[in-house]
Amino acid sequence: MFSNNESLSLLISFLSLFIQTPPLPEINVNEWWGPRHLKSIQDTSIRPFVVEFNASMIADLRHRLRNTRQMTPPLEGTGSEYGFNTKEIPRWLRYWAEEYPYQDRVVEINKYPQYKTNIQGLDVHFVRVIPKVPIGIEVVPLLVLHGWPSSYLDFYALIPVLTSVSPHRDFVIEVIAASLPGFAFSDGAVRPGFGVDKMAVVLRNLMHRLGHKKFYTHGADWGSVVMSNMATFFPNEVLGYHSSMPTIFSPLQAFARIVGDYFPSLVVRPEVADRMYPLSNFLSKIVRESGYFHLQATKPDTVDIALTDSPAGLLAYFFEKISVGTREYYQHRADGGLELHYTKEQLVDNLMVYWASDSVATAGRIYADSFSPRYFSLRTDSIPSSVPAWILQAKYEISYIPPWMYKLKFPNLVNETVLDTGGHFLALELPVVLAEDIVRAVVEFRRLQHKGKKKEGRNCEVNSDFVDLLCLLQFYKVINLLCI
């Protein structure tokens, strides 16, 4: 007999027989996104890069921090429900202007080798750490991508774990932590339409430039969406995909979510049902916390004028999102709960990367170019990818997706790791936990490679009989499409 969620997933698979899978979009791997006049003189070298906090930039920043207008007091009895509490901001501005150790921190930021190279007209910035290993140990490449309002610095604490040699495995990981195009020290596109699908192509080309025709990936937030597109477009190159924020947007998963609001046991295991339902709570949270999303998906440049000009505004805007992304209930705290999980240096380091690179505006455009009619028309989340996938889901992540539902996109889902703690910014909050999970995923991906076949994800809350039926339904779906 099938369990409830197996029965619903079987129904979804049956419904999928009548929904034609969209075709794979045409992919131009050489599409030019930089200034057109530079196309004929593109420099494809890999150049060392060093982050600088020069004296004039620091002086200007301190002047702005010291000369902010007096802020409107928060309403009585509120924490950060109306936005980051204005009583808390002055102490952060004093720290940033007077106590933040600029030169010590820039040394810390530069502790790993950084580079730039021009891909499709855009200078792409990345950290690359190649471990030295004894004979007999293979070095395998891993591309890791951050989201917004994060940066490549999120992964610094993971690097020692990922690049360490272990007697329990015959490989070690080379880490490539890239700045998403438009973020930090990576150039943004000079014309519209540069969504996550286009970024996936650029970053795949980056890996080729580095000599890696096949590689593993990890993504968080927007990085996860970029990596999902990469696995869709280049399934023979992505050896395995690890995500700490799995997401799909398709009619079938939306239908399943709605059904689950009435019958939760049909969709999700009881022990994690509260992460999805009641649906009214989830939708209320999305409406309450996604104002920035709608703004940046429609008119990003307007708000970015303020964030680019005012470091106080940038701090308040970013800290509010980091606070609620860490724990939603921190909105009731005046301090946002930030220092319960992160150091002052970590939080301001991230601000400094955006400020020093003047990338606030180009980073914000990812929302407008990815939540667009052009991108939605591709329906990439409805195109299954054969790439082996592994998902990690933190307790306080923005949303939870049942493994069987994620298998609609990644049929070769290998494993789900469920945490009883942790929020959206997991690389900063629990770096060792995340790094060790990535290593476990790569171990399993390699095991599947060595077996010469892809695993069918049988440990993801489905039994073997159900998998066989699901495979049979997929087979009939193929036959159905061939007959159209």
Secondary structure, 3 states (H helix, E strand, C coil): CCCHHHHHHHHHHHHHCCCCCCCCCCCCCCCCCCCHHHHHHCCCCEEEECCCCCHHHHHHHHHHHHCCCCCCCCCCCCCCCCCCCCCCHHHHHHHHHHHCCHHHHHHHHCCCCEEEEEECCEEEEEEEECCCCCCCCEEEEEEEECCCCCCHHHHCCCHHHHCCCCCCCCEEEEEEEECCCCCCCCCCCCCCCCCHHHHHHHHHHHHHHCCCCCEEEEECCHHHHHHHHHHHHCCCCEEEEEECCCCCCCHHHHHHHHHHHHCHHHCCCHHHHHHCCCHHHHHHHHHHHCHHHHHHHHCHHHHHHHHHHCHHHHHHHHHHHHHHHHCHHHHHCCCCCHHHCCCHHHHHHHHHHHHHHCCHHHHHHHHHHHCCHHHHHHCHHHCCCCCCEEEEECCCCCCCCCHHHHCCCCCCEEEEEECCCCCCCHHHHCHHHHHHHHHHHHHHHHHHHHHCCCCCCCCCCCCHHHHHHHHHHHHHHHHHHHHC
